[in-house]
């Protein structure tokens, strides 16, 4: 990964950090990380290894990653001026976002359990419906990915495979 730069290297770092430990906190071997990344995203271990080594995933898989890890992943991926302290702050932001999302889901479940009117669940939400916000975020993310991909010289075969959505 030391030879890779840009979003690909940051993606590899994210994947390493995300899958580095098992449920008990014990460190995983690199081959196990490749297998888990491959299983998680439905790709071969060889493709997962390339991603962990810093080769940027195709837009289809980057979108899956964005949906899985949210805004913290996007910031991490495209923040060129990042320092280790800044990356640590982004990682902590991601953990906080996960905690907030869990609390929101729990709150909604409790309101339903209490018999609250379904409309009341969303009164505090922003005026833009969540589906529209998600679509806008996906479009912005796709534009960022495309810009990053253009900055990385790849072979003609690589371009063809990227267009077909294969890695």
C-alpha positions in Angstrom: 0.0 0.0 0.0 3.0 2.3 0.5 3.3 2.7 -3.3 -0.4 3.7 -3.7 -1.6 7.3 -3.2 -4.9 9.1 -3.1 -8.3 7.7 -2.5 -7.2 4.1 -3.2 -4.6 4.2 -0.5 -7.1 5.7 1.9 -9.7 3.1 1.0 -7.2 0.4 1.7 -6.4 1.9 5.1 -10.1 2.1 5.9 -10.6 -1.6 5.0 -7.6 -2.6 7.1 -8.9 -0.7 10.0 -12.5 -1.9 9.7 -11.7 -5.6 9.4 -8.4 -5.7 11.4 -9.9 -7.3 14.5 -12.5 -10.0 15.2 -15.6 -9.6 17.4 -13.4 -10.2 20.5 -10.9 -7.6 19.5 -8.2 -10.2 18.5 -6.1 -9.1 15.5 -6.8 -10.9 12.2 -4.2 -12.2 9.7 -4.0 -10.4 6.4 -5.4 -13.4 4.5 -8.4 -13.4 6.8 -9.0 -9.7 6.2 -8.9 -10.3 2.4 -11.4 -13.2 2.8 -13.8 -11.1 4.9 -13.6 -8.1 2.6 -14.3 -10.5 -0.3 -17.3 -12.1 1.4 -18.7 -8.7 2.5 -18.7 -7.2 -1.0 -19.1 -10.4 -3.0 -15.7 -10.3 -4.8 -12.8 -12.6 -5.1 -10.0 -12.7 -2.5 -7.7 -11.4 -5.1 -9.9 -8.3 -5.7 -10.2 -7.8 -2.0 -6.4 -8.0 -1.7 -6.0 -5.3 -4.4 -8.5 -3.0 -2.6 -6.7 -3.5 0.8 -3.4 -2.8 -1.0 -4.7 0.5 -2.2 -6.3 0.0 -5.6 -9.5 2.0 -5.8 -12.6 -0.2 -6.1 -15.0 0.3 -9.0 -17.8 2.9 -8.5 -20.4 0.1 -7.8 -18.5 -1.2 -4.8 -17.5 2.3 -3.6 -21.2 3.1 -3.5 -21.8 0.0 -1.4 -19.0 1.1 1.0 -20.6 4.6 1.2 -23.9 3.2 2.1 -22.3 0.9 4.7 -20.1 3.5 6.4 -21.7 6.9 5.5 -20.2 10.3 5.4 -17.1 9.5 7.5 -16.0 7.1 4.8 -16.5 9.7 2.1 -14.5 12.3 4.0 -11.8 9.8 4.7 -11.6 8.8 1.0 -11.4 12.2 -0.6 -9.6 14.2 2.0 -6.2 14.8 0.3 -4.8 17.0 3.1 -5.4 14.4 5.8 -3.0 14.0 8.7 -3.0 11.0 11.1 -4.7 13.1 13.7 -7.4 14.1 11.2 -7.9 10.5 10.1 -8.3 9.5 13.7 -11.0 12.3 14.1 -12.8 11.0 11.1 -12.7 7.5 12.4 -14.2 8.6 15.8 -16.8 10.6 13.9 -17.8 7.4 12.1 -18.1 5.6 15.4 -20.3 8.4 16.8 -22.5 8.4 13.7 -23.0 4.6 14.2 -24.0 5.2 17.8 -26.4 8.0 16.8 -28.0 5.9 14.1 -28.5 3.0 16.6 -30.2 5.5 19.0 -32.5 6.9 16.3 -33.6 3.3 15.3 -34.2 2.5 19.0 -36.2 5.7 19.5 -38.4 5.0 16.4 -39.0 1.4 17.6 -40.0 2.7 21.1 -42.4 5.3 19.6 -44.0 2.6 17.5 -44.3 0.4 20.6 -45.9 3.2 22.4 -48.5 3.5 19.6 -47.3 6.9 18.3 -48.8 8.0 15.0 -46.4 7.0 12.2 -46.3 10.6 11.0 -44.9 11.7 14.3 -41.8 9.6 13.8 -40.6 12.0 11.1 -41.7 15.4 12.4 -38.2 16.4 13.4 -36.6 15.2 10.1 -35.4 17.7 7.6 -37.8 19.0 5.0 -36.2 16.9 2.3 -37.3 13.3 2.4 -34.6 10.8 3.3 -34.9 9.0 -0.1 -34.2 12.3 -1.9 -31.2 13.1 0.4 -29.8 9.6 -0.2 -30.2 10.0 -3.9 -28.4 13.4 -3.9 -25.6 12.0 -1.7 -25.2 9.0 -4.0 -24.9 11.3 -7.0 -22.3 13.6 -5.4 -20.4 10.5 -4.3 -20.5 9.1 -7.8 -19.1 12.4 -9.2 -16.3 12.4 -6.6 -15.4 8.8 -7.5 -15.4 9.6 -11.3 -13.1 12.5 -10.7 -10.7 10.4 -8.7 -10.7 7.6 -11.3 -9.9 10.1 -14.0 -6.8 11.2 -12.0 -5.5 7.6 -11.9 -4.0 6.4 -15.2 -5.3 2.9 -16.0 -5.0 0.6 -19.0 -7.5 0.3 -21.8 -8.6 -3.1 -20.4 -9.0 -1.5 -16.9 -11.2 1.2 -18.4 -13.4 -1.4 -20.1 -13.7 -3.5 -17.0 -14.6 -0.4 -15.0 -17.3 0.5 -17.5 -18.7 -3.0 -17.2 -18.7 -2.7 -13.4 -16.2 -5.5 -13.0 -13.0 -5.5 -11.0 
